[in-house]
Amino acid sequence: MRVLAASFPTDASARAARTLLMHAFHLDPGQIGVEALAAGRTVSDVAILAGRFREEVVEAAREVVEQHQGTLVMDIDDTGSNA
């Protein structure tokens, strides 16, 4: 398993990516989530998506993130090692 996290320019784009990832890879809600960044901060990315993915779907998951204007910020195996 790998953990991917990505920043998104809007909460809506992050949530759309989450929905597609959940359906495409049969993830349950506990495997993937979206959180808004701290309110009141001046940042260009307003939401973070993070999830756990099987090795064989990581490349496809990355493509979904990119299609929804996301920027991958973390890709590690679930033992904590950078991939």
Order of alpha helices (4+ residues) and beta strands (2+ residues): beta-alpha-beta-beta-alpha-beta
